[in-house]
Amino acid sequence: MRFLMMHRLDERAPEAWNPSPEFMEKMGAFVQDSFAKGILITAEGVHPSEKGALVRKSRGAAVTAVDGPFTEAKEVIGGFALVNAADRAEAVAFAQRYAELFDEVEVEVRQVVEYEDLPAPA
């Protein structure tokens, strides 16, 4: 099974967007080990929301796009990882080890919908 992990950071915390060399070393070792074990498929950090946009479509309305920053959000997505895990418990355990690398973080874990999870066409 594949799981998507999205980590959220405090947008207002400068250290969240300027990781220390020590953090980068720890994260690099964690990523290399996770790739070698076949757990990690991909992982990326993202820029702060000031460099992003929010595209929205409401029922019956036109699609809109608004440039960041997203001032209404304290915590924003700081990065993501796609992992292989036998089940949700294993994915959550991996997310806990990942979260240990940070001083403060929230990691959301969601199972990816695979083709075989979809209902058969009628």
Secondary structure by P-SEA (a helix, b strand, c coil): cbbbbbbbccccccccccccaaaaaaaaaaaaaaaaaccccccccccccccbbbbbbcccccbbbbbcccccccccccbbbbbbbccaaaaaaaaaaaaaacccbbbbbbbccccccccccc
